[in-house]
Amino acid sequence: MSASSATDPALHLALRDLLRTQAPGARLLASVGQRVFDVRGDGPLSEEHGTELVPPDDWLSHGDLAWITRDGALLGLLWSEDAPVPPGAVHVLTLLLSAASTEGANREVDMLITQLPAATAWLSADLSFRQVSRSFLEVFGLAETGVIGQPLSQVFPEPSTFAAQLGAAAGGRQVRLRDEQIGGRWIRGEAKPYFGGAAAGVLWTSQDVSPEYVRLGELAALLDTDVALALLDTAGKVQQFSRGLGTVTGVNPEGATGIPIWDWSCFGETAAAALRGLVEQAATTARAEILLAGGCVLPLTARRNPSAPDCIILEGPVVNAAQAERQLASQALSMSDAASLMLDHAGRTQLVSQQAAALLELDAAQLTGLSLSRVAGQMGVRVYTPEGAPLPLPEFKDLTLPKTREVLIGLPGGVTRHMEVRLTSVEAQSGKKPGILLTLNDLTALRRAQAKLRHDAVHDPLTGLLNRAGLRTLLTELNCEGSASGMVACLDIDGFGALNAALGRTAGDLLLIQVAARLNDLAAEHGGRTARLADDAFAIYLPELAAEVGGQLLRAALGDPLRAGRRLVPVTFTLGTADVPLQLPEQGLADADMALQYAKRQGRGQVQHFNSGLRDQEAETFELEADLQQAVSAGQFTLMYQPSVSLKDGWTIGAEALLRWTHPRLGNISPARFIPLASRSNLITEVGEWVLHEAGRGRALIREATGQSDWRTSVNLSLEELRRPGAAQRLLPLMSKQNALDVEVSAGSLLDHSSETLEVLESLRSKGSRLIVDDFGDGNSSLSALTRFPLSGLKLHPTLTTRLPGDEKSLKLVQGTISLAHSLGLTVTAVGVETYAQLDVLRDLGCDAAQGYAITPPLAVDDLAVWLKSRVLPEKGK
């Protein structure tokens, strides 16, 4: 977008008007040029929000947030606090912002004009049409090809004063156009000079006000009734009055119109003052008892006509017995809280309660004495089934009562309400047919709340995507329709927990929104759907595509870095893909999820396509997890000890306790296989308790057997395990018995620099434990962790020692790591030392200690005691 477009008032005006009509109460953060603007439908044109498209925190904690994207680019964020964001508003704003951001000024103006909600035309200075809004074409019943580029006189050839008035606007003045009939419609509008893009002209805004003129004519027709009615202007002058009012007052129609009603001869001086008060208070319904010259009291009500604001309706009762009965029924309806209408046996409206008139957005005088079915339709009331199918108004005389039905009622103002309609029979006086009581119960708020609950049950509140239940329902419905095909993929953001902790909640949520936007664009391109399953887990369904092709498209869509504030964050994803089974499409989601879990166990950035062998592995894993529940009580765990030897004096200074599981059927099982299973539940805490007890017992045996009182034993503990609820309370007290064991924590777990991690490590150190970083030097290591946390030493990852001594780069890397650690006061232990040559070079590099098969393989505690008594360190060079 050009710099000028960022400040183009037409763009900001269009955005504000669109919000006002399409999403009332919503707020828009829109990226315009190099700035972000905050736009509200009920506020100023726009307010600068900075340069970053980042939502306020409260947008993420409540309300409904939708993103406006095109081709993976985030153009804006639309947020509504009290109601769901309308999809139509998102669609229009996407078109508007994407056009404004990619094309020139003339195209911007064209796009703005076509999308304006009002009937708007942009004419050149010679009154030829440059562009019109869609609603303009709808109001006048025109086609775009017959308008654009044509002069005004050709598009509207019938005589009118619009051409002269629009010419005045072209001369630089804003003009309010007089109401005129064009093409059989009454049109009201205004015109003003307009400068858009690279050209100037006239902006003509129109409004079809034909219903107002129709309603005025209908009001005049309604005056032919026995009800006491009069139409007054705002000065109290009588425009027309009904036969019923003439009968009550005895006033002759000749000479009674055109003068203030208080000047009628039937009213005395006191009555005239009361009538003036009624007219003055007509903005809100006013009532008064008016004394006639003959001594009778005439109750009158005055109110403004909502269809004709310059018209006041004066209504009173009649005086015969039938009219007295009508007055009594009217009072009963007015005292009730129900929205009710009283009809006669033929469906003609006799009485309308104030609640019903307000609910239907109609004036009671518009209905009284006429067929409800016919008049309501003429006034713009439409009835539909709850599913939206048109429903004709019935002939009430043919109905079997009582009857209750829920319908949608479209009101003249454009609002649609859910209503429950009840029809019951009303007994009449002797000789008359029963009437009908029609009662309306507005269910709109209830149905909207239910719809929101249904929506929220299958959608994610942050991204607006389907949730797991919603995606499963979609796949099940596709199965019922027989149209299921394609592929499903499940994916996780690698290391999102650490990213979220480092960047903060707002930035983390923005990353999730960007991922959702890219997935949503890809799904829309192929006619699929996207879901957020949980936290950083997503799923996508792409019809008509094979799993391999869908996986490639996904990796391409997610390949670019994501943005967090002003930073670009490279992110990797782990994917699991599966084909959708034709007969059981929802199984595709379960298969893709299973493939994802397998891929995650293989490392970051992995892709795994589902095959039946994975299901067999999962079944075996499930059985193994069940067996693991009994391993502690059945005595199947043992500890082996890997000694560490000082490279300065050859003294054996301690050992690392290694957990082993001997399965009664499967034999020895690697910790890399069963520790993740234990971590799925609180079983890992039970295993940790056993390891601490057994390692403490083994240390005591070695000290007693060798007399080496400073012998140290280290155990591997997971920080994730210690952060679990209740785990620290169970494990930390064990560290205070007979001096604490040393604790080894993985380098990857120290990427989380949260205060919670620091608190756990400080607690361990306060118990007397030395804290050692294990596997330092692989891809997950953090140098800043060496200074942030209370560490005593580190262990080199085995990959750093395997290429020694021949690889020059590895040699320099190990040397640099040892030098860095020593400068920070940390000891260094080499792990996985397999040869004497490696021992020699590590000793020369200044490494403090080593462990590995070059010294001894892991030993049971009794064998370790024997080995320590007989051990002689090999001499250098052998």
N, C-alpha and C positions, 0 to 999 in steps of 0.2 A: 504494500500500500504506500502511496506517496505521502510525504509529510503533510501536504495540505489536506489530504483526506482525513487525517487524524483529528483535525479541527473543523471539518465540514459540519456546520450545524444541521444540515439536512440528514446526515447519517445519524447523529445523536437524536434528532427529533424523531426519525423513523424508529430507532431502537426504543425510545421511550413510549411512542404510540403503540408499538407492537406489544410491549409489556402491559400497557394499560388495557388493551383489548384481548390479548391472547393469554396472558398470565397475570391477572390482577394480584397485587401484593407481592409479586416475585421481585428478586434483585438479580442483575446481570453484571458479571465481571467480563468485560470484552477487551480483547487485545486489539488495539487500533494503532497501526504504525509501530512506534517503539514504546508506546505507553499503554497502560491498562486503565480503563475507565469503569467506574461504578455507576450503573444506570438503574433508576427506579421509575416505575410507571407513574407514581404520585409525587415525584420529587423534581428537582431542577434538571436541566438537560443532561448533565453528566458531571461527575466529580472524579478527579484523578485519584487513582489507587496505587500509583507507583509504576514500576516497570516489570514486575513479576506477576504472573497469573497464578497466585496462591490464594486459596480460599481462607477466610477467617476461621479460627478454631471452632466457633459456635456453629458454623455451617456443617461441620463434620460430626457434631454431637447430637443434633436434632434437625428436623425438617427433611425436605426432599431435595437432593442435589443431582442435577443432570449436567453432562458435559456436552459441549458443542464442538464437534471434530469434523475434519475432512481430510481423508488420506493420512490418518494417523497424527495430524497436527491438531493441537488443542487451541481452538479459537476463542473459547469463552466458557464460563461456568454459570449455570442458571439455578438459583436456589429459591425454594418456597418454604416458608416456615410452617404454614397451617394446612396446606393442601398439596396433593401430588402435582408435580410439574406437568403441564399438558404436553403430550407428544407433538401436537401441532405447532406449539410455540417453538419447540426445539428445532423442528423441521424448517420453519420460516427463518429463524435466526441463523441456522446453518447456511442456508442459501445466501442470506444477506451478508454475513460476515465473510464467508468464503469468496463471494464475488468482490467485496470491497478490498479484500487483502491481496487479490491476484491481478486485478485489471485496472484500467485507467479511470480518470475522473468521469468521462462521459458514460462509461459502462456502470460506474457506481450509481450515477443519478438514475439511469434507466432502471437498474435493479431496485433502487429505493422506491421509485414511483410505482413500479409493478407490484411491490409487496406492501404498500401502504394499506391499512385496513379501511380507510375512508375511500369513497368514490372520488378519485383524484385524477386530474389531467394536467399535463405540462404542455403548454402551447408556445409556439415561437412568437416573436414580436408582431408578425403579420397574421396571428391567430390561426396557424396551422398546427395540427396535433403532432408533437414530438414523441410523447409516450403517455400511456394511461395505466391506471391500476386495474387489476382484475375485477375489483368490486365496481369500478366505473362502467366496465363493459356489461356487468351483470345488471346494474341499475337501469341502463338504457337499452338493454337487449341488443347490444352490438357485437360484431366480430372484430378482432384486432386488425385483420387485413383490410377492413373497410374504414378504419379510423386513422392509423398511423400514416403521417405524411399528407393527409387530406385537410383542406381548409374547413373552418368551422361551418361556413355557409353550406357546404356540400354534405357534411355529416348531419347537420340539423337544418334542413331547408325550410321548415315551417316558420312563419313569422314569429319573432320574439324580440325582446329588448336586450337579450343576453349579449349579442355582438357588440352593441354600444357600451355596455357596462364592462365587458372584458377588455375593450379597447382602452377604457380609462385606466384599468389596472396595468396595461402595457405601457401607459404613460407615466407610471411610477406611483400610483395611489392604490391603497387597499380599499376594496369595494365590497359592501354587503349586497348581494344580489336579491332583487325582489322575487317573491314566489311567482312562478309561471308554470303553465302547462306545456310540457314538451313530450311529444309521443304518447299523449294520454296520461301522463304522470305529472303530479304537482312536484316541482323541484325548487328547493331552497339551497342557497349556497353563498360562497364568498370567493373573491379572487384577489390576488396580490402579486406584486412583482416577485420574480424568483430567479436567482442566479445559481445554476448548478452545472458542474462540470466545466466546460469551456464555453457555454452559451447562456444567454439570458432570455427570459420569456415571462409567461404568466402561469401561476399555479392556481388552478380552478378546483375547488373542493365542493362537491354536491351532496345533497341529501334528499332522498325520496320521502316527501311528507304527505303523500296521497292519503295514508290512513287518517291523518288529522282532519282533512277535508271530508273524508267519508264519514268519520265519526260526528263531525258537526252536523252533517246532513241527517244522520241517524238520530241525533239528539232532537233535532227539530221535529222529526217524524214521531218520536216518542211523546211529544207534548200532546198528541191527540189521545188523551187518556183521562179517566176520571180522577186520577191522582192529582193532588194540588202541587203543580210544578211550575217554576218560572226560571227562565234563563236571563241573567243580568250581566252587564259588563262590570268592570271593576269600580265604576263610579256609581253603581246601583241602578243604572237605567235599564228598564225592562226591554229585552230584545224580543222574546216570545214568552207566552205562558199557555198552560194547558186548559182544556175545557173544564177540568175539575177545579182549578183555582178560580176560574171565572164563576163557577157555580157557587163556591163557598163565599166569595167576596161580593158577588153581584155586580162585578165590574164589566162594562161593555168593552169588547175588544177594540172597538174603534176609539182611537184617542188614548188608549191605555199604554201603548208601546212607545218607546223613545223617551219616556220621562222616568225620573227616579220612582221606585216603587213606594217610597214613603209619601209621595205626593198623591197617591190614589185617594179618592174621596172616602173610601171605606175605613181608612185608618185615621185615628185621632192624633193629637199632638204627642201623647205618651207613646203610642204605637210607633210613630215616626222615629222617635229617638231610639227605640229598641231595634227597629229595622236597620238604622244606620250602624248600630253596634254589631249586628249580625254580619253585615257586609264587610266591616272592618276586620272582623275575626274569622273570615271565611278561609284564610290560609290553613287554619286547623278547624276541623268541624265544630261549628257553634250552634247552640240551640237557644230558643227563647219562646215564651208564651206571649203572643201578640193579641191585644184586645181590639176587636172589631167595633165599628160604630154602633152596631145593633146590640152590643153587650156580650156577644159570644167570644170565647177564647180560641184562638187558632195557634196550635203548636207548630213552629217552623224550624227547619234545620237548614243551615247555609254551609256550603263547602265549595272549594275550587274544583273544577273539572280537570283531572290529570291529563286528559287528551287534548284539552284546549285551555291552556293556563290563563288566558284573558277572560274566561267565562266562569261565572258563579252560578251554581245550581241552588235554587231555593225550593225546598220540598216540605209539604205538609200533608196531613191526613184528609179524609173526606168525612161527611157528617151523617150518612145514613147508617142503618143497622149493619149492613154488610161491610161497610167501611169501618165501623167500630170493631167488628170481629177481626178485620185485617190489622187494625192498630194494635189490638191485644196480642195477636200472633207476632207482630213486629217487635213489640216490647219483649215478648218471651225469647225471640231469637237474639235480640241485642243483649239480653242478660246472660245468654249461654256463651261458654268459651268455644263452642264448636263452630266450624265454618259450615253454615247450613244455608240451603235455598229451599223455599216452599214453592212447589209447582201445583197447578191444578191438574185435573185428570188428563188433560190433553198435552201436558208438558209446557204450559205457559207459566212464566215466572211470576209469582205473586209477591214474594218477599225475599230479600237477600240480606243476610247478616253482614255486619261490617267486616267480620273476620273472613267471610267468603269473598266479599268484594276485594279485599286487600290481597287475598291469596291468589285470586284469578286476575289481578291487575285490571279490573273492570270497575266501572261506576254502576251502582245499583240501578240508576235511572236508565242505563243503556239496556237493561234486561227486563225491567218491570212491564208486565202485560204482554210480552211477546214470547214466541216459542224459543226455549233455551237452545235446542238443537240448531235452529237456523241462525239465531242472532250471535251465539258464541262463535260459530264458524265464520260469520261475516266480520266479527271483531278480531279475528286472528288467533282464536284458541284452537289448538289442534290436539287430538288424542291419539295415543299410540299404545300398543301392547308393551309389557315390560321388556320385550326383546327388540322393540323399535319399529314394529310393523304398523302402518297406519290403521287406525280403528275409527270407523265412521260413528258419529254421534247417533244414538238410537232414537227411535220414535217411542217416547216414554209411555204412551197410551197402550203400546203392545207388549210391555214388559210384564213378566211374572214376578211379583214381589213377595218377600224381601229378596234383595240381591246385593252381593258384595263382590267387588272386583278391584284389583290393583292395576293401575294404568300409569302411563307417562303423559303428562299434560304440558304441551308447548304453549307458553303464554305470549301475549302480544309483544312484550319487551324482549323476547328472544331467549328467556330462561325456560328450562325444562325441569319439571318437578315430578318426583315419584309421589303418587297419591293413592290412598285407599278410598274408593267411592262406595258409600252405602246408600241404598234406596229402600225406603220403607213406606208403607201405606199410612195415610193420615185420615181418620174418620172425619166426615163432614156433617153439616146439619142435615136434618131430614129433607129428603128430596134432592139432595145434591150428591154427585159422584165423589168418591174418596179422592183426596189429593195425594201428593207425593212429597216426602221429606228427603232431600238429597243432602247428605253429610260428607264433607271432604276431610280426610285426615292426612296431613302432610308427612310423608315418610322420607323426605329427601335426605335429611341429616342422618337418619338411621341407615338408609341404603348406601349413602356415601361412606359412612363409617364401616359398614360391612364390606363394601368394595375395597376400602383401604386395607382392612384386615386380610381379605383374600389376596390382595396384591402383595402385602408385606409377608404373607406366609410363603410365597414362592419367589420373592425377590430379595436381593441383598441391599440393605439400606444405604451403604456407602456408594456403591457404583451403579445401582439401579439394574444390574444384571440379574438374571435368574439365579436362584440358589440351587443347592443340590436337589431339593424336593421339586422345584420348578422344572429343572432339566429332566428329571426322571419322569415327571408327568408329561412333558412334551414328547419324549421318546415313546412313552406308552400310547399317547394319542396317535402318533404316527403309525404305530403298529396296528391300531384299530382301523386307521384309514387305509392301511396296506401300502403306504408310501415310504416306509423306512428304507434307507440305504445310506451309503457313505461311510464316514469314519467319525470317531470320537477321540479327542486327545485330552489328557489331564496334564497339568504342568504346575511346577513349584518354582518360586524365585529362590535361587540358591543363596543361602546365608542371609535371608531377609531379617531374621531376628537381630543379628548384629547390625545390619544397616539401619533398622528402625531405631535401635538404641543409640547409634552414633549420630543419625541425622535428626531425630526427634519425630514425634507423632505426626505433626502436620506434614512434614516432608515425606514421611513414610506413606501416609494416606494418599498424597499426591502421586507418588510412584505407583501405587495400586490403581489409581484412577487412569494414569497414562497406559498402564498395561491393559486395563479393561477397554480403553478407547481403541487401542491397536487391535485387540482381539475382536471387538465389536465391528470395526471397519472390515476386517477380514471375513467375519461371519456374514455381514450384510452383502459383501461382494459376491458371495457364493450361496446366498439364500439360507444360511445356517443360523444358529443361535449360540450365545456365550453365557457362561455361568461362573459365579464365584462360589467355590465350594466351601472354603474356610480360610481365614487369615490370608496367606499369600498363595493359596491353591486355587487354580482356575480350571475350567473345562470348556471345550468348544466342540460343537457338532457341525460338520461340514457335509452336506448331502452330495451324492453323486461323485465323491472323490475316494480314491484308495488311501489307505492309512499312510503309505509311504509318501505319496504326493502331498497329502495334508500336512504331514510332519515337516516337509521341506518348506511349504508355504508359511508355516508357523515360525520356523527358525528365521526365515527371511523377514517376516513382519516384526520379530522381536530382536532383530540383530543390532539396531542402532541403540546407543546409550539413552538412558532416561534422564530427565532433568529434575534436579532438586534445588530449588532456588536458582542461583546463578551457576551452579555446578552441573556438569554432565557426569552421570554416574554409570559406568559400565556394569551391566548386570547380566548374569548367565541364568539359564533356565534348564531344569531337568524335565524331560517329556516322557510320557507314556502314551502310546497310540494303540488303537484297536479298530478293526472293521466292525460295522454295525451288523449284527446277525439279522437276517430278514424276518425271521419269525419271533425274535425276542430282542428288539432293539435296545431296551433298557439294560440288557446284559452287556452291551458295548461299553457303557459307562463304568460298570464294575470291572470289566476286562482292562480298560485303559487305566483305571486307578491301580489295579494290581501291577500293571506294567510300570507305572510311575514309581511305586514303592520299590520294585526291583531295581529300577534305574537309579534311585536315590542311594541305594546301598552300594552302587558302583562308583559314586563320586559325583562331582559337580559337572554340569553341562552334558549329561548323558541322555541318550535317546534310546528307548526300548519299545519295540513293537510286541504286542501280546502274541503269545503262542500257548498251546495247551500245556507245554512243559512248565510254564510259569505257575499254572494252577496246581500242578503236582508238587512243585517246590513250595508253594504257599501252604498246601495241605501238610507237607512234611514239616514246615516251619511251625504250623499250628500244633502239631503233635509234639514237636520238640519243646515248645513253650509250655505245654501241659506237663511234660516230663520234668521241666526245669522247676516247677512248683514243688516237686518232692525231692529235688537234689540235695538240699541242705539237710533235711531231716533224715534222708537215707544215707548220709555220709559219703556222697559221691564226689564232693569237692576235696581237693588237696592243694597245698601250696608248694611250689618249687622255688628255689632261691638262686638268683644269678649274682655271684659275688662281684664287687668292684675293688680293683687293685690300684693303689697309689703308684703313679709312674715316677715319682721322685725317689721313694725308698723301697718299693716293692711290697709294702705292707698292705694286707687285705683290710679295708676300712669299713666294709659293710656289705649288704646284699639287698637286691630288689626282690620283693615277694611277688611271684607270678602265680595267678590263679589257674587251676586246671580242673576240668570236669571229665570224669571217666564215666561214660554212659554204659549201663549194663548191657545194652544191645549194640550200640553204635561205636563203642570204644571211646578213645580220647577225642574231645570236641574242642576246637579252638575258641579262645575267648572272643575273637573277632566275630564269631558266629553267635555265641549265646549271650554276650553282654548287651547287644542291642535289643535282644528279646526281653532280657530282664529290665531294661530301661523303659519298656513300654508301660510298666506298672510299678507299684511300690515294692516289687520283689527285689529291685536293685538295692534298696535300703537294707533288706534282710541279708542279701549277699554281702553287702558292705560291712554289716555288723559281724558276720562270721569271719571275714577276712581280717578285720582289726583284732578280734579275739585270737585267731590262730597265729597271726604275725607277731603279736605281743608274746604269745607262748613260745614261738620259735626263737625269738630274740633272747628270751630268758634262758633257754636251753643252750644256745651258742655261747652266751656269756659265761654260763656255769661250766661248760665243757672246755672252754679255751682260756678262761680267766681274763678275757679281754672285756673290761667293764665299759669301754666306750664304743663297743660294737653297735652299729646303727643298722636299722632295717627300714626300708621305704615301701610304701604301698601306693598303688594307683587309685586315686579317687576322682570322680567326675564332679566338676563344679555344678553342672546341671542337677546332679543327684543331690548335692548339698543344699541347693536352692529350693528343693521341693518342700512343700508344707510338712513340717514335723521331722524331716530327715536330719537336720542339724541338731535338733533336740535329742535324737536317738544316738547319733554318731559322735558328736563332739565330746560328751562326757567320757567316752571310752578312751579318748586321747590323753586324759589326765592321769591314767593309771600307770604307775611305774615308768614315768616319763613318756612323752609322746613319740609316736612313730613319725618318721619323715614322710612327707606327702608329695607325690609327683602328679602334676596336672598337665594336661595336653596344651601345647602352644596355641592350638586353634581356639580353645575355650577362653583364652585371655584376650581375644579380639573384642570381647564385651567389656568395655571400660566403665561399666555402670558402677554406681556407689554400692549396689548390692553385692557385686563380685568382690569389690575391695573389702567390704564388711566381712564376707565369708573368709577371705584369706587372712585378714587381721585376727579373726577369732582362732584360726588354726595356729597362727604364729604365737598368739598369747598362751596357747596350751603347751608351747615348747617345741612345736614341729618346725623342721626346716622345710621350706617350700622350694621345689625344684621343677623347672620347666622341662617337660618331656618332649621328645621329637622336635627339638628346635632346629629350624633351617629348612623345613618343607614350605609349601606354598601358603600355609595358613599362619605363619609366624608373624609376630608383631614386635618390632624393635621398641616401640614406645612402651610396651608392657613391661620391659626390663627395668624401667625407671618408675613406672606408676605403682607397681605392686611390691610388697615386702618379700622379695625372693632371695634365696641363698645360693642357688646354682642353676645350671642348665645341663641337659643331656643332648648331645648332637644327634640329629636324625641319622639312622644307619646309611642313608644314601650319600651322606657327606664323607663317609670313611671307606665305602666299598671300592672307590676308584683310586685310593691311595696305595702306594706312593707314586705311581707312574703318571697320573693326570695332573698337569701343571695348574690348570684352572681350579681343580678341586683342592689342590694343595694351598693355593692362595686364599680360597674361600674359607677353609678351616683355620688357617693362620689368622685371617682377619676376624673371624668369629671369636677365637680364643683371646685375641688382643682386646676386642671390644668388651667381652665379658670380664676380663681381669681389670680393665679400667673402671668398671662399675662395681668391683668388689665381689664378683660372682665366681664360683668354681665351675670347671668344665669337665664333664665325663663323656668319653667317647663310647658309643654303643654299637654293638654288632662287629666288634673287632675279630677278624677271622684268621689273621696271619701274624707271625712275629715281625715281619717287615712293617706292617701297619703299627704295631706297638712301638717299634723303633722311631718311626717318623713322628708319631704323636708325642712321644717323649721329647724329641728334639724341638717340636713346635711349642712346647710348654703346656701341653694338656695335663690336667691334674690327675685324672684317673681314667680307667678303661674297664669295660666288661665285654665278654663275648667268648666264643668257642676257642679262641686262641689261648684263653686262660682256663676256662672250664665250661662245659654246658651247665644248664640249670640242674641243681641237686636237691634231693629231699633233705630235710633238716638233719637227720642222723648222718647221712653221707656227707653233708656240708661240714659237720663237726669233725669227721675223720679226715676230710680233705684239708681242713685248716691246720690240723696237727702235723700232717706229713708234707705240706706244700713247700716247694722251693721255687722261687720265681726264676724263669729262664734268663740266662745272661743275654746281654745286648748282642745282637748280630746272629743269634742262633735260631 
